[in-house]
Amino acid sequence: MLIDYHTHHARCGHAVGSLEDYVKRGIEIGLGQIGLSDHIPLVHVDPAAYYPEMAMPMEELPRYVEECYELKEKYKGIIDIRVGLEADYIEGWEQQLEQIINAYEWDYVIGSVHFLGEWDVTDFRQTHGWEGRDRLEVYRTYYNAVQKAAASGLYDYIGHIDVIKRFGFKPDEDVTEMENAALEAVKRHDLAIELNASGLRMPAAEMFPSRRMLEYALKLGIPVTIGSDAHQPERLGQYLDQARAQLQEVGFSQLATFNKRNRTMISF
């Protein structure tokens, strides 16, 4: 079965295409399951005063969920739609995040660390944030946040676990210990991770996570799912052939799928 669990849509402000555009594209490329997983509204910054087009407005969230379920019913028997949310982990804002997540019925919730404080380390407009910073300390802060996200109980899997490398900013020092500690936290709290193929079109030029991290995830017995992180319908499924091939080369034979927050493994 072909799946893609990480997608974004016009409602979030920095993607294009309607939810239905993605569903139709999924049918066209032969997906068995498509996950709709737009960004949770911002909770720790004022959207009006922050960078524009970061996430869906809070008032759009109910409509997003409603539309997802309408499409799930409309396309039943044609493509299996899973209703998800990519929910930023923001340290100190766990209660607010939990309230939003628990207000709706999700098939899965992706836990992703984009923000270190008010700095979004994954936003191309904010790469100046690296200037004058100790890169090793940034990595340490990031991976500590990933561990806290895994321990929070809010999520079903961790998204693009080493996305801190997205723009090619890396410390000279080895960060294997930090990466391993993050994966060990994922295992400890019985979460999955994703192999996010979008890194191949980023300056990092490598999927998230790296092959080395995938190998350690396999050793730990961490389940893996996959996603294109598409922000345009035509990018749905992009590089997932390579993602599946890499997983098989590493030794994975199953992918994690989710239904009403329950994980099921399928062969691929």
C-alpha positions as CSV (number, residue, x, y, z in Angstrom):
1,M,0.0,0.0,0.0
2,L,1.2,3.5,-0.9
3,I,0.8,6.1,1.8
4,D,1.7,9.8,2.4
5,Y,1.0,11.1,5.9
6,H,2.4,14.6,5.8
7,T,0.7,17.2,3.7
8,H,-0.1,20.9,3.9
9,H,-2.8,23.0,2.2
10,A,-3.8,26.6,1.4
11,R,-5.5,27.1,4.7
12,C,-2.0,27.2,6.5
13,G,-1.0,30.3,4.5
14,H,2.3,29.0,3.1
15,A,1.0,26.1,0.9
16,V,-1.3,26.0,-2.2
17,G,-4.1,23.8,-3.2
18,S,-7.3,22.8,-1.4
19,L,-7.7,19.7,0.7
20,E,-9.7,18.1,-2.1
21,D,-6.9,18.9,-4.6
22,Y,-4.6,16.8,-2.5
23,V,-7.1,14.0,-2.3
24,K,-7.7,14.0,-6.1
25,R,-3.9,14.0,-6.6
26,G,-3.6,11.1,-4.2
27,I,-6.1,9.1,-6.2
28,E,-4.2,10.0,-9.4
29,I,-0.9,8.7,-8.1
30,G,-2.3,5.6,-6.6
31,L,-2.2,6.3,-2.9
32,G,-4.0,3.8,-0.7
33,Q,-4.0,6.3,2.2
34,I,-3.5,10.0,2.4
35,G,-3.0,11.9,5.6
36,L,-4.2,15.5,5.8
37,S,-2.0,17.2,8.4
38,D,-2.1,20.9,8.4
39,H,-0.3,23.1,10.9
40,I,-1.9,23.8,14.3
41,P,-2.7,27.5,14.8
42,L,0.1,29.5,16.5
43,V,-0.3,29.6,20.3
44,H,2.8,31.2,21.7
45,V,3.1,34.3,19.4
46,D,0.6,36.8,18.2
47,P,-0.1,35.8,14.6
48,A,-0.9,39.4,13.7
49,A,2.5,40.6,14.9
50,Y,4.6,37.6,13.8
51,Y,5.8,36.5,10.4
52,P,2.7,36.1,8.1
53,E,1.5,32.9,6.6
54,M,2.9,30.5,9.3
55,A,-0.2,28.5,10.2
56,M,-4.0,28.4,9.9
57,P,-5.8,31.0,11.9
58,M,-7.5,29.6,15.0
59,E,-11.0,30.3,13.6
60,E,-10.2,28.1,10.6
61,L,-9.4,25.0,12.7
62,P,-13.0,23.8,13.1
63,R,-13.6,24.3,9.4
64,Y,-10.4,22.4,8.6
65,V,-11.6,19.4,10.6
66,E,-15.1,19.5,9.2
67,E,-13.8,19.6,5.6
68,C,-11.4,16.7,6.3
69,Y,-14.3,14.5,7.5
70,E,-16.6,15.6,4.6
71,L,-13.9,14.5,2.2
72,K,-13.3,11.3,4.1
73,E,-16.9,10.4,3.6
74,K,-17.1,11.6,0.0
75,Y,-14.1,9.5,-1.2
76,K,-14.8,6.5,1.0
77,G,-14.0,3.3,-1.0
78,I,-11.8,5.3,-3.4
79,I,-9.0,6.5,-1.1
80,D,-8.6,6.1,2.6
81,I,-8.3,9.6,4.1
82,R,-6.7,9.9,7.6
83,V,-7.4,13.2,9.5
84,G,-4.3,14.5,11.1
85,L,-2.6,17.6,12.5
86,E,1.0,18.8,12.7
87,A,1.2,20.2,16.1
88,D,4.3,22.2,17.0
89,Y,5.8,21.4,20.4
90,I,6.3,24.6,22.3
91,E,7.9,24.2,25.7
92,G,5.8,25.8,28.4
93,W,2.7,25.8,26.2
94,E,1.8,22.1,26.6
95,Q,-1.6,22.9,28.3
96,Q,-2.7,25.1,25.5
97,L,-1.6,22.6,22.9
98,E,-3.4,19.8,24.7
99,Q,-6.7,21.8,24.8
100,I,-6.6,22.3,21.0
101,I,-5.6,18.7,20.2
102,N,-8.2,17.2,22.6
103,A,-11.0,19.3,21.1
104,Y,-11.2,17.2,18.0
105,E,-11.1,13.6,16.9
106,W,-7.8,12.9,15.0
107,D,-6.4,9.8,13.4
108,Y,-3.0,11.0,14.3
109,V,-1.0,14.0,15.6
110,I,2.5,14.8,14.4
111,G,4.8,16.3,17.0
112,S,7.3,18.6,15.3
113,V,9.8,21.1,16.7
114,H,9.9,24.1,14.5
115,F,10.3,26.8,17.2
116,L,13.0,27.5,19.7
117,G,11.3,30.2,21.6
118,E,9.9,32.6,19.0
119,W,12.6,31.6,16.4
120,D,11.3,29.2,13.8
121,V,14.4,27.3,12.8
122,T,12.7,25.8,9.7
123,D,11.6,29.1,8.2
124,F,13.7,30.3,5.3
125,R,12.9,33.9,6.3
126,Q,14.5,33.4,9.7
127,T,17.9,31.9,8.8
128,H,19.5,35.1,10.1
129,G,18.7,33.6,13.6
130,W,21.8,31.5,13.2
131,E,24.1,34.6,13.1
132,G,26.3,34.9,16.2
133,R,24.9,31.7,17.8
134,D,26.8,28.7,19.0
135,R,25.5,26.1,16.6
136,L,26.2,23.2,19.0
137,E,24.1,25.0,21.7
138,V,21.3,25.5,19.1
139,Y,21.4,21.7,18.3
140,R,21.4,20.9,22.0
141,T,18.4,23.1,22.6
142,Y,16.6,21.6,19.6
143,Y,17.2,18.0,20.6
144,N,16.2,18.7,24.2
145,A,12.9,20.0,22.9
146,V,12.4,16.9,20.8
147,Q,12.9,14.7,23.9
148,K,10.3,16.8,25.7
149,A,7.9,16.6,22.8
150,A,8.2,12.8,22.9
151,A,7.6,12.8,26.7
152,S,4.6,15.1,26.5
153,G,2.0,12.5,25.6
154,L,0.5,14.8,23.0
155,Y,1.7,13.0,19.8
156,D,1.6,9.8,17.8
157,Y,4.9,10.3,16.0
158,I,7.7,12.8,15.8
159,G,8.0,14.7,12.5
160,H,11.3,15.3,10.6
161,I,13.2,14.6,13.8
162,D,16.5,16.1,12.5
163,V,15.0,19.1,10.6
164,I,17.4,21.3,12.5
165,K,19.9,20.5,9.6
166,R,17.4,21.8,7.0
167,F,19.4,24.9,5.8
168,G,22.8,23.3,6.2
169,F,23.8,25.0,9.5
170,K,25.7,22.3,11.4
171,P,28.2,22.5,14.3
172,D,31.7,21.2,13.8
173,E,31.3,18.9,16.7
174,D,29.7,15.4,16.5
175,V,26.0,15.4,17.4
176,T,25.4,11.6,17.3
177,E,24.8,11.5,21.1
178,M,22.1,14.1,20.9
179,E,20.4,12.4,17.9
180,N,20.5,9.1,19.7
181,A,19.1,10.5,22.9
182,A,16.2,11.9,20.9
183,L,15.5,8.6,19.3
184,E,15.8,6.8,22.7
185,A,13.2,9.2,24.1
186,V,10.9,8.3,21.1
187,K,11.3,4.6,21.9
188,R,10.9,5.2,25.7
189,H,7.5,6.8,25.1
190,D,6.4,4.3,22.4
191,L,6.1,6.8,19.6
192,A,6.9,6.4,15.9
193,I,9.0,8.7,13.7
194,E,8.5,9.6,10.0
195,L,10.9,9.5,7.2
196,N,10.2,12.9,5.7
197,A,11.4,13.0,2.1
198,S,11.2,16.8,1.7
199,G,14.8,17.2,2.9
200,L,15.9,16.1,-0.6
201,R,14.7,19.4,-2.0
202,M,16.2,21.5,0.8
203,P,19.8,22.7,1.3
204,A,20.3,19.7,3.6
205,A,19.9,17.5,0.5
206,E,19.1,14.6,2.7
207,M,15.9,13.1,4.0
208,F,14.8,13.7,7.6
209,P,16.2,11.7,9.4
210,S,19.6,10.7,8.1
211,R,20.3,7.1,7.2
212,R,22.4,6.8,10.3
213,M,19.5,7.8,12.5
214,L,17.2,5.4,10.6
215,E,19.6,2.6,11.3
216,Y,19.6,3.4,15.0
217,A,15.8,3.7,15.0
218,L,15.6,0.2,13.5
219,K,18.0,-1.1,16.2
220,L,15.8,0.4,18.8
221,G,12.6,-1.0,17.2
222,I,11.0,2.4,16.5
223,P,8.2,2.2,14.0
224,V,8.4,4.5,11.0
225,T,5.9,6.1,8.7
226,I,6.6,8.3,5.6
227,G,5.5,11.6,4.2
228,S,6.4,14.0,1.4
229,D,5.6,17.2,3.4
230,A,4.0,18.4,0.3
231,H,3.0,22.1,0.1
232,Q,1.7,21.8,-3.5
233,P,-0.6,19.1,-4.8
234,E,1.9,18.2,-7.5
235,R,4.5,17.4,-4.8
236,L,2.3,14.8,-3.1
237,G,4.3,11.6,-2.9
238,Q,7.5,13.3,-4.1
239,Y,10.6,11.3,-3.3
240,L,8.6,8.6,-1.5
241,D,10.0,5.9,-3.9
242,Q,13.4,6.8,-2.6
243,A,12.1,6.9,1.0
244,R,10.7,3.4,0.7
245,A,13.8,2.2,-1.0
246,Q,16.0,3.6,1.8
247,L,13.8,2.0,4.5
248,Q,14.1,-1.4,2.8
249,E,17.9,-1.0,2.4
250,V,18.2,-0.2,6.1
251,G,16.0,-3.2,7.0
252,F,12.5,-1.9,7.6
253,S,9.6,-4.0,6.1
254,Q,6.6,-2.3,7.6
255,L,5.2,1.3,7.9
256,A,3.2,2.8,10.7
257,T,-0.4,3.9,9.9
258,F,-2.9,5.5,12.3
259,N,-6.6,5.4,12.8
260,K,-8.2,7.2,15.7
261,R,-4.8,7.6,17.5
262,N,-4.2,3.8,17.2
263,R,-1.1,2.6,15.4
264,T,-1.2,-0.3,12.9
265,M,1.8,-1.6,11.0
266,I,1.4,-2.5,7.3
267,S,3.9,-4.2,5.0
268,F,5.3,-2.3,2.0
